[in-house]
Amino acid sequence: MTDTKKKILIGVAWPYVNGDLHPGHIAGCYLPSDIFARFKRLQGHEVLMVSGCDCFGTPITMQADKEGVTPKEIVAKYVPRTTSLLLDTYKISFDSFTQTDTELHRTITQKFFINLVKHGFIIKKSSEQYYSESDNKFLPDRYVEGECSFCHAKEQRGDQCENCGRSLQVGDLINPYAKLTKNPVSLKNTEHYFVDLSKFREGLTNYIETKKELWRPWVWKEAKAWIDELQPRAITRDIDWGVEIPVEEIAENYPEYIIEGAENKRFYVWFDAVIGYFSEGIKWSRYCYFEQVKQVEESGSSIIKNGQIEAKNQIQQQVRDDKVDQEKVSEFLNKFWQSNDQNLEHYLFVGKDNLFFHTLWWQSLLLGQKEEWGFELKLADKVPVNQFLNLEGQKFSKSRGVYIDSTELVKKYGLDAVRFYLASIMPENADANWKWDDFDASVNSELNGNIGNFIHRTLTFYQNKLDGKIKKESQDFEKWDNDQIHSIVNRNGVSNSWGVQNEIQLAFELNTGKEGLLNKCEFSNSLNSILALSKFGNVYFDHKAPWKSLNENRDDCEKTIYNCLQIVNALRILLAPFLPDASDRLSDILGLKRLPAKTGENSDFNNYFAFDPKEIEKIQLTENFEPLFRKIEMS
C-alpha cells in the first residue's frame, strides 16, 4: 500500500457527439487519462474517472443542419458510437460515462447559475452578436467564420482560432461570414448573461501561483497570461438547443436579473459542459447506490435506509428520472469535493484548445459557488493539457481526407499496437505527428522486437528447456562485481549498476515514486523507461547465454531464467496502464491473477506497484502459448 490512500477525481474532456473521434482525440486526453487512472487504481487509490458525451452546443446543431435532421437525432446517432469507441474499442476505463442531455445535469447547471447570481458574479448586458440578415436570426459562434484578428489565419470559427489557440470574442473576426451560406454577417445588439471573470482575478492569481511547479511549464505560462485579460464573458446564446435558463426561479427570487427573451435563449455549451464533472459524479453516486440495492436484494436480503425499506424498482425509477437524492448528493460532495480534504486530488485531462476553460473558467465557476454546496469546492490540482496530434504534418480533417478511422485502425492493427504508438508519441509539450512509417517501425521494432521478443524467449526457454521449474537454490537475484558491470556496459551500451533486482526497482521508482514519471503525467517518457527495462532484459539474456550454461552450469542457467522471469513480471505490471489487454494476456500465460482495472476490483487496496519478487513463485505457464505481440504488415 502507498503511504496514504487517496481519493482521486479525474475529469476528462467531454467529446461533442457531432461526428466520430479520430486518433488525435484519443491521444489528446482519453488515452493519457486512462493510463493515469489505471496506474492510480493499481497503487491502491480510490479513483473516480468521469466524462460523457457533450450533447449541446453549435457543433451538434451544425451537424444536424448538414444531415437535415434534428439535434436530438444527431445525439441519438452519435452517443452510442462515441461511447462504444472509447469504452469498448479503446478500453478507456471510465467509472462513469454519460451525456449532458439529462434532467440531473440540467438541474445542477441551473443551480450553479443561480448560485453565481446570488453572489453577484453574473451580470446582464446588451452586447453585439453576429447576426445574419438573410436568415433573420442571430448566429452562434461556430456558425461564423472569418480571419483571426490576432494571427490573421483564415477560415477560423467565431469562438476560437485553431491556428494560434486564442479564445475569440464576438467581433474578433475580420470579415466574418456565415459558415453554412458564406453570406456576410453583421453585429447586432442582444441581451445576455455574463460571468464577470474580473471578480475572480485575485482568487485565480493565487490559485495559479500554487501550480507553477505542478503543471507543465507551457500550460502554466499560458494560463497565467490569461489572468490579465479576464473580462466578462457571455454564458447564454440565442439558440434553442441546450440547457434552459431557469426563468421562473429568476423571476421569483432575482427579478432584477430578468433579461428580454430569456425563454428563447440557452446556456452556452462551455458553461454547462464543465459542470458535467460535478453533476456526473452525483449521478454516479446514485447509480452505485442502486447497484448496492440490487446486489443486496438479489442475495435475498433487504437494505434499510432512513428506517424504510426501499424497493429496487423505486431506485431504478430514480435513476431513470434523474431525481436528485439529497442524501446521496451530500455523501458524494463530502467525499469528492471538500476543498480542505488533504487526501483528495482532482485532475483534468484535456487538449490545448480547452486549456482556458479548464485552468481558469471552470475554476472560476467553482470559486463562485462559495459554500452553497455545504463548503468551498475543491479546485483542480493538476490539469495535464496535451497539444495536438497531427497526421503526417497536417491537421486531422475528414473533409480534406486527412483522416484515420479510429475503429478501423484498431480492427486492422490491434489495440496494443495503437495504444503503444499513441503513448510513445503523446503530444505532451509540443504538437506531434502520426507517421505511418514510424508506426510500422515502432510497433515492429520496440513493441514486438524488444518487449515481445524478451518475454517470449524467456518463457519458451523456461517451458521447453527447464520444464517450467527452477530449483529453490537458484531463486535469487544476480548481482555483479565491477568487472562484470563494466563488461556489460561496454559490450552492449546498456547502463547497469548493481544487478537485475536494482534495475527492476529503479524502473518502478522512476515511474511510480512521488516524483515519478507516471505521477507527473509524463507518459511518453514513462513508456521509454519501460522499454529500457525490456532492452536491459534482452541484453542480460544474451550476455548470460542460458542456452550455453544449460549443459555447462545448470544452476547458473536457472538463476538467469529466474532473473528474466522477474523482469517479465515487472513488465506485466508496468505495462498494465498502457496495454491492459497485453497485461491480461500475459497474466493468463503466466497463470497469475489479472491485475484489477477498476477501484472496486482492488477492494483490498493492494499496491501492485510495490513489486513483490515472490509473485513469480505462483507462475504456472499455460501450454502452447502464443507470442504476446506480432509484427504488423503495412498495406
C-alpha positions in Angstrom: 0.0 0.0 0.0 1.2 3.5 -0.7 1.8 5.9 2.2 -1.7 7.3 2.2 -4.8 6.1 0.4 -6.1 9.0 -1.8 -9.4 9.8 -3.3 -8.8 10.9 -6.9 -11.4 12.5 -9.1 -10.4 12.5 -12.8 -12.4 14.7 -15.2 -11.8 14.1 -19.0 -12.9 16.4 -21.7 -16.5 15.8 -23.0 -16.5 14.8 -26.7 -19.0 16.5 -28.9 -21.3 14.0 -30.5 -21.3 15.6 -33.9 -19.1 13.0 -35.5 -16.6 10.2 -35.0 -13.4 10.7 -32.9 -10.0 10.4 -34.7 -6.7 9.2 -33.1 -5.8 12.8 -32.3 -8.7 13.0 -29.9 -7.6 9.7 -28.3 -4.0 10.9 -27.8 -5.2 14.3 -26.6 -7.0 13.3 -23.4 -8.6 9.9 -23.4 -5.6 7.6 -23.5 -3.5 9.7 -21.1 -6.4 9.9 -18.6 -6.8 6.1 -18.9 -3.1 5.4 -18.3 -3.2 7.6 -15.2 -6.4 6.2 -13.8 -5.3 2.6 -14.2 -1.9 3.5 -12.6 -3.6 5.1 -9.6 -6.0 2.2 -9.1 -3.2 -0.3 -9.2 -1.4 1.8 -6.5 -4.5 1.2 -4.3 -6.1 4.6 -4.5 -9.9 5.2 -4.9 -10.3 6.6 -8.4 -13.4 8.1 -9.9 -12.9 9.0 -13.6 -15.9 10.7 -15.3 -16.8 12.1 -18.6 -19.5 11.7 -21.2 -20.9 12.9 -24.5 -21.4 16.6 -24.9 -24.9 16.8 -26.4 -25.4 20.5 -26.6 -23.7 23.4 -28.4 -23.5 24.5 -32.0 -21.3 21.6 -33.2 -24.3 19.4 -32.8 -26.8 21.8 -34.4 -24.4 22.4 -37.3 -24.2 18.6 -37.9 -27.9 18.4 -37.7 -28.2 21.1 -40.3 -25.8 19.3 -42.6 -27.7 16.0 -42.3 -31.1 17.6 -42.4 -32.2 16.2 -39.0 -32.9 17.5 -35.5 -30.1 17.9 -32.9 -31.8 15.2 -30.9 -31.5 12.8 -33.7 -27.8 13.6 -34.0 -27.3 12.8 -30.3 -29.2 9.5 -30.7 -26.9 8.6 -33.6 -23.5 9.5 -32.2 -23.8 8.9 -28.5 -23.7 5.1 -28.9 -20.9 5.3 -31.4 -18.7 7.6 -29.3 -19.4 5.6 -26.1 -18.6 2.3 -27.8 -15.4 3.7 -29.4 -14.0 4.9 -26.1 -15.2 2.2 -23.7 -15.2 -0.9 -25.9 -12.7 -0.3 -28.7 -10.0 1.7 -26.9 -10.8 0.3 -23.4 -10.9 3.7 -21.7 -11.8 2.7 -18.1 -14.3 5.4 -17.2 -16.0 4.7 -13.9 -18.9 6.7 -15.2 -19.6 7.9 -18.8 -22.8 9.6 -19.5 -24.2 12.5 -21.5 -25.2 16.1 -20.8 -28.8 16.0 -22.0 -30.1 14.6 -18.7 -32.5 16.1 -16.3 -30.0 15.9 -13.5 -27.3 17.8 -15.5 -29.8 20.5 -16.3 -30.8 20.8 -12.7 -27.2 21.1 -11.4 -26.3 23.5 -14.2 -29.2 25.8 -13.3 -28.2 25.6 -9.6 -24.7 26.6 -10.5 -26.0 29.6 -12.3 -28.4 30.7 -9.5 -25.5 30.4 -7.0 -23.4 32.7 -9.2 -26.4 35.2 -9.4 -26.8 35.1 -5.7 -23.2 36.0 -5.0 -23.0 38.8 -7.6 -20.9 37.1 -10.2 -23.5 37.3 -13.0 -24.2 40.5 -14.9 -26.6 41.1 -17.7 -25.9 43.4 -20.5 -26.6 44.0 -24.2 -23.8 43.1 -26.5 -23.2 42.8 -30.1 -23.6 39.3 -31.6 -23.2 38.0 -35.1 -26.5 38.4 -37.0 -27.5 37.1 -40.4 -29.8 39.4 -42.3 -30.5 36.8 -44.9 -31.7 34.3 -42.2 -33.2 37.0 -39.9 -31.5 35.4 -36.8 -28.5 35.6 -34.5 -25.8 33.1 -35.3 -23.8 31.2 -32.6 -20.0 31.5 -32.7 -19.4 28.3 -34.6 -21.8 29.3 -37.4 -19.5 32.2 -38.1 -16.0 32.1 -39.7 -13.5 34.8 -40.7 -9.9 35.9 -40.3 -8.4 35.8 -36.8 -7.5 39.3 -35.7 -4.6 38.0 -33.7 -2.7 35.7 -36.1 -4.6 36.5 -39.3 -5.3 32.9 -40.1 -8.2 32.4 -42.5 -11.4 30.3 -42.0 -11.3 30.5 -38.2 -14.5 29.9 -36.3 -16.1 32.6 -34.1 -15.2 31.2 -30.7 -11.6 30.1 -31.1 -8.7 30.2 -33.6 -7.4 26.7 -34.2 -4.2 28.2 -35.6 -3.0 30.3 -32.6 -5.3 28.8 -30.0 -6.7 32.2 -28.9 -10.2 32.2 -27.5 -12.2 34.7 -29.6 -14.9 37.1 -28.5 -17.6 38.4 -30.8 -16.1 41.0 -33.1 -12.6 39.5 -33.1 -13.1 38.0 -36.6 -12.1 40.1 -39.6 -14.7 39.9 -42.5 -17.0 37.4 -40.7 -19.4 35.3 -42.7 -22.0 32.6 -42.1 -20.2 29.2 -42.3 -23.1 27.4 -44.0 -24.2 30.0 -46.5 -21.0 32.1 -46.9 -23.1 35.2 -46.7 -21.6 38.1 -44.7 -22.8 38.7 -41.2 -23.1 41.9 -39.1 -23.1 42.7 -35.4 -26.4 43.4 -33.7 -27.3 44.1 -30.0 -28.9 41.4 -27.9 -29.1 41.0 -24.1 -27.3 38.1 -22.4 -26.0 36.9 -19.1 -22.2 37.2 -18.5 -19.9 35.8 -15.8 -17.8 38.7 -14.5 -14.5 36.9 -14.6 -12.6 40.1 -13.5 -14.1 39.4 -10.0 -12.1 36.2 -9.8 -8.8 37.7 -10.8 -7.3 37.7 -7.2 -8.5 34.2 -6.5 -7.3 32.8 -9.8 -3.9 34.6 -9.4 -3.4 32.9 -6.0 -4.5 29.6 -7.4 -2.2 29.7 -10.5 0.8 30.7 -8.4 0.4 27.4 -6.4 0.6 25.4 -9.6 3.9 26.6 -11.0 5.8 23.5 -10.0 2.9 21.1 -10.6 1.8 22.0 -14.2 3.6 21.6 -17.4 5.6 24.9 -17.9 3.9 25.8 -21.2 0.4 25.2 -19.6 1.2 27.3 -16.6 2.6 30.2 -18.6 -0.4 30.3 -20.9 -2.9 30.1 -18.1 -1.1 32.9 -16.2 -1.0 35.1 -19.3 -4.8 34.9 -19.4 -5.2 36.4 -15.9 -4.6 40.0 -17.0 -7.1 39.6 -19.9 -10.0 38.4 -17.8 -13.3 40.3 -18.6 -17.0 39.5 -18.5 -17.8 36.5 -20.7 -21.2 35.7 -22.1 -22.8 32.4 -21.0 -26.0 32.4 -22.9 -26.8 32.2 -26.6 -29.7 32.9 -28.9 -30.3 29.2 -29.7 -33.0 26.7 -28.9 -30.7 23.7 -28.2 -29.1 23.5 -24.8 -29.8 23.8 -21.0 -32.7 26.1 -20.4 -32.3 29.3 -18.3 -34.3 28.9 -15.0 -36.6 31.8 -15.9 -39.2 31.1 -13.2 -36.7 30.9 -10.4 -35.0 34.1 -11.5 -38.4 35.9 -11.8 -39.3 34.8 -8.3 -36.1 35.4 -6.4 -34.0 37.7 -8.5 -36.4 39.7 -10.7 -33.8 42.4 -11.4 -31.9 39.7 -13.4 -34.6 39.0 -15.9 -33.5 39.6 -19.5 -35.6 40.0 -22.6 -36.4 36.8 -24.4 -34.7 34.6 -21.8 -37.1 31.8 -22.5 -35.7 31.6 -26.1 -32.1 31.5 -25.0 -29.9 28.7 -23.8 -26.7 28.4 -21.8 -23.6 28.4 -23.8 -22.2 24.9 -24.1 -18.9 25.9 -22.3 -20.9 27.0 -19.3 -22.7 23.7 -18.8 -20.1 21.2 -20.2 -17.5 21.7 -17.4 -20.3 21.4 -14.8 -20.6 17.8 -16.0 -17.6 16.9 -13.9 -19.7 17.8 -10.9 -23.1 16.5 -12.0 -21.8 13.2 -13.4 -20.3 12.4 -10.0 -23.6 12.9 -8.4 -25.3 10.6 -10.9 -22.5 8.0 -10.4 -23.1 8.0 -6.6 -26.8 7.4 -7.1 -26.1 4.7 -9.6 -23.7 3.0 -7.2 -26.4 3.1 -4.5 -28.8 1.4 -7.0 -26.2 -1.3 -7.7 -25.8 -1.8 -4.0 -29.6 -2.2 -3.5 -29.7 -4.6 -6.5 -26.9 -6.8 -5.2 -28.3 -7.0 -1.7 -31.8 -7.8 -2.9 -30.5 -10.5 -5.3 -28.8 -12.1 -2.3 -32.2 -12.4 -0.6 -31.7 -9.6 1.9 -33.2 -6.1 2.2 -31.5 -2.8 2.6 -32.6 -0.3 5.2 -32.3 3.4 4.6 -33.7 6.0 7.0 -35.8 3.4 8.6 -37.6 2.5 5.4 -37.2 -0.5 3.1 -36.6 0.9 -0.5 -37.7 -1.4 -3.3 -35.4 -1.9 -6.2 -37.9 -0.6 -8.7 -38.1 2.7 -6.8 -34.4 3.1 -7.1 -34.5 2.2 -10.7 -37.1 4.8 -11.3 -35.0 7.5 -9.5 -32.1 6.7 -11.9 -34.3 6.8 -14.9 -35.8 10.1 -13.8 -32.5 11.6 -12.8 -34.1 12.7 -9.5 -31.6 14.2 -7.0 -31.4 12.3 -3.8 -30.1 14.9 -1.4 -28.6 12.4 0.9 -26.5 10.8 -1.9 -25.6 14.3 -3.1 -24.2 15.2 0.4 -22.4 11.9 0.6 -20.7 12.4 -2.8 -19.8 16.0 -2.1 -18.3 15.2 1.3 -16.2 12.5 -0.3 -15.0 14.1 -3.6 -15.4 17.9 -3.4 -14.3 19.3 0.0 -11.5 21.8 -0.6 -9.8 21.2 2.7 -9.5 17.4 2.3 -5.8 16.7 2.1 -6.4 13.2 0.8 -8.4 14.3 -2.2 -6.9 15.1 -5.6 -8.5 16.4 -8.8 -7.1 16.0 -12.3 -8.5 17.4 -15.5 -7.3 15.8 -18.8 -7.9 18.0 -21.9 -6.4 19.1 -25.2 -4.8 22.5 -25.6 -7.9 24.0 -27.2 -9.6 23.5 -23.9 -6.8 25.0 -21.8 -8.6 28.2 -20.8 -11.8 26.6 -20.0 -10.2 24.1 -17.5 -7.4 26.1 -16.0 -9.4 29.3 -15.4 -13.0 29.1 -16.5 -14.1 26.0 -14.6 -12.1 27.1 -11.5 -13.9 30.5 -11.6 -17.3 28.8 -11.6 -16.2 26.7 -8.6 -15.0 29.7 -6.7 -18.2 31.4 -7.5 -20.2 28.8 -5.7 -18.9 29.9 -2.3 -20.3 27.5 0.3 -23.7 26.9 -1.4 -22.9 23.1 -1.5 -22.0 23.0 2.2 -18.4 24.0 1.9 -16.0 25.6 -0.6 -15.5 23.3 -3.6 -12.1 21.9 -4.5 -10.2 23.3 -7.4 -8.2 21.2 -9.8 -4.7 20.1 -8.5 -3.3 19.2 -12.0 -4.5 20.0 -15.5 -2.4 17.8 -17.8 -3.0 19.5 -21.1 -1.8 17.9 -24.3 -1.1 19.6 -27.5 -2.3 18.4 -30.9 -1.6 15.2 -32.7 -1.5 15.7 -36.5 -1.3 13.2 -39.4 1.9 13.4 -41.4 2.3 17.1 -40.6 -1.4 18.1 -41.3 -4.3 18.7 -39.0 -6.8 15.9 -39.0 -9.7 16.8 -41.3 -12.2 14.3 -42.6 -13.5 16.7 -45.3 -10.0 17.2 -46.6 -9.1 13.5 -46.5 -6.5 13.9 -43.7 -8.1 11.3 -41.5 -7.8 7.9 -39.9 -10.8 5.9 -38.9 -10.2 5.1 -35.2 -12.3 2.0 -35.1 -10.9 0.5 -38.3 -7.4 1.3 -37.1 -7.8 -1.0 -34.1 -9.5 -3.7 -36.1 -6.6 -3.8 -38.6 -3.6 -3.5 -36.3 -4.9 -4.4 -32.8 -5.4 -2.3 -29.7 -2.0 -3.0 -28.2 -0.2 -1.6 -31.3 -2.4 1.5 -31.5 -2.2 2.4 -27.8 1.5 1.7 -27.7 2.3 4.0 -30.6 -0.1 6.8 -29.4 1.6 6.7 -25.9 5.0 6.8 -27.5 4.3 10.0 -29.5 1.9 11.6 -27.0 1.9 15.4 -27.6 2.6 16.4 -24.0 4.7 19.5 -24.7 4.5 20.1 -28.4 2.4 19.0 -31.4 3.2 15.5 -32.5 2.7 13.6 -35.7 1.2 10.2 -36.6 3.6 8.9 -39.3 2.8 5.6 -40.9 6.4 4.6 -41.4 7.2 5.4 -37.8 4.1 3.5 -36.6 5.4 0.4 -38.5 8.9 0.7 -37.2 7.9 1.5 -33.6 5.5 -1.4 -33.3 7.7 -4.0 -35.0 11.0 -2.9 -33.5 10.0 -1.8 -30.0 6.7 -3.4 -29.1 7.3 -6.7 -30.8 11.1 -6.8 -31.3 12.0 -5.5 -27.9 9.3 -6.3 -25.3 7.6 -9.1 -27.1 10.9 -10.8 -28.0 12.3 -10.7 -24.5 9.1 -12.1 -22.9 8.7 -14.9 -25.5 12.3 -16.0 -25.4 12.3 -16.1 -21.6 9.0 -18.0 -21.3 9.7 -20.5 -24.1 13.2 -21.3 -22.6 11.6 -21.7 -19.2 9.0 -24.0 -20.5 10.9 -26.0 -23.1 14.4 -26.2 -21.5 13.6 -26.1 -17.8 10.2 -27.8 -17.9 8.8 -24.8 -16.1 10.8 -25.4 -12.9 13.6 -23.7 -11.1 15.3 -25.1 -8.0 14.8 -23.2 -4.8 18.6 -22.7 -4.6 18.6 -20.9 -7.9 15.8 -18.5 -7.0 17.9 -15.5 -6.2 18.7 -12.2 -7.9 22.0 -12.0 -9.6 24.5 -9.3 -8.5 27.7 -8.4 -10.3 31.1 -7.1 -9.3 32.5 -4.0 -11.1 34.4 -6.0 -13.7 31.2 -7.8 -14.8 29.2 -4.5 -14.9 32.0 -2.8 -16.9 31.8 -5.7 -19.4 28.1 -5.5 -19.9 28.1 -1.7 -20.3 31.0 -1.6 -22.8 29.7 -4.6 -24.9 26.1 -3.6 -25.1 25.7 0.1 -24.4 23.2 -0.5 -21.6 24.0 1.1 -18.3 23.6 -1.1 -15.2 24.9 -0.5 -11.7 24.0 -3.4 -9.4 22.0 -6.2 -11.0 18.6 -7.3 -12.1 16.8 -6.5 -8.8 18.1 -3.0 -8.8 17.2 -2.5 -12.5 13.6 -3.6 -11.7 13.4 -1.4 -8.6 14.8 1.5 -10.5 12.1 1.1 -13.2 9.4 1.2 -10.6 10.8 4.1 -8.7 11.4 6.1 -11.9 7.7 5.6 -12.8 5.8 5.4 -9.5 7.8 7.4 -7.0 6.5 10.7 -5.6 8.3 12.5 -8.4 7.9 9.6 -10.8 7.1 9.9 -14.5 3.6 8.4 -14.1 2.8 10.7 -11.2 4.0 13.7 -13.3 1.8 12.5 -16.2 4.9 12.1 -18.4 3.6 9.1 -20.2 5.8 9.1 -23.3 8.9 9.2 -21.0 7.4 6.5 -18.8 6.9 4.2 -21.7 10.5 4.8 -22.8 11.7 3.8 -19.3 9.7 0.5 -19.6 11.3 -0.1 -23.0 14.7 0.4 -21.4 14.0 -2.3 -18.8 13.0 -4.7 -21.5 16.1 -3.8 -23.5 18.2 -4.5 -20.5 16.4 -7.9 -20.2 17.4 -8.7 -23.7 21.0 -7.6 -23.1 21.1 -9.7 -19.9 19.7 -12.8 -21.6 22.3 -12.5 -24.4 25.1 -11.8 -22.0 24.3 -14.8 -19.8 23.6 -17.1 -22.8 21.5 -19.6 -20.9 21.5 -21.9 -23.9 25.2 -22.5 -23.2 25.0 -22.7 -19.4 22.1 -25.2 -19.7 24.6 -28.1 -20.0 27.7 -26.4 -18.6 26.3 -24.9 -15.4 22.7 -25.7 -14.8 22.5 -23.7 -11.6 23.7 -20.5 -13.4 21.2 -21.2 -16.2 18.3 -21.5 -13.8 19.3 -18.3 -12.0 19.5 -16.5 -15.3 15.9 -17.5 -16.2 14.7 -16.7 -12.7 16.0 -13.2 -13.1 14.5 -12.9 -16.5 11.1 -14.1 -15.1 11.3 -11.3 -12.6 11.7 -8.8 -15.4 8.8 -10.4 -17.2 6.6 -10.0 -14.2 7.7 -6.4 -13.7 6.8 -5.7 -17.4 3.4 -7.2 -16.8 2.7 -4.7 -14.1 4.4 -1.6 -15.6 2.7 -2.2 -19.0 -0.8 -2.6 -17.4 -1.8 1.1 -17.6 -0.6 1.4 -21.2 -1.5 -2.0 -22.6 -4.2 -3.6 -20.4 -5.1 -6.3 -22.9 -1.5 -7.4 -23.2 -1.0 -7.3 -19.5 -4.1 -9.5 -19.1 -2.9 -12.0 -21.7 0.5 -12.2 -20.1 -1.2 -12.8 -16.7 -3.1 -15.7 -18.3 0.1 -17.1 -19.9 1.9 -17.0 -16.5 -1.1 -18.4 -14.7 -1.3 -15.3 -12.5 -4.4 -13.4 -11.4 -5.2 -10.5 -13.8 -4.4 -7.0 -12.4 -7.5 -5.1 -11.4 -8.8 -2.4 -13.8 -11.3 -0.6 -11.5 -11.2 0.6 -8.0 -13.9 -1.9 -6.9 -11.7 -4.8 -8.3 -8.9 -3.8 -5.9 -11.1 -3.9 -2.8 -8.2 -4.8 -0.5 -6.4 -1.8 -1.9 -3.1 -3.6 -2.6 -0.4 -1.5 -4.1 0.5 -3.6 -7.2 3.4 -1.3 -7.9 5.1 -2.4 -4.7 7.0 -5.1 -6.6 6.9 -8.5 -4.9 9.7 -10.9 -6.0 7.8 -13.8 -4.5 4.9 -13.4 -7.0 6.7 -15.5 -9.6 6.6 -18.5 -7.3 2.9 -18.8 -8.4 3.8 -19.0 -12.1 2.3 -22.0 -13.9 2.7 -21.5 -17.6 -0.1 -22.2 -20.0 0.7 -24.8 -22.5 1.2 -23.8 -26.2 1.0 -20.1 -25.5 1.3 -17.7 -28.4 3.7 -14.7 -28.7 2.4 -11.7 -26.9 2.7 -9.4 -30.0 3.2 -9.9 -33.7 4.7 -7.8 -36.4 2.3 -5.7 -38.3 2.2 -5.6 -42.1 1.6 -2.3 -43.7 -0.6 -2.4 -46.8 
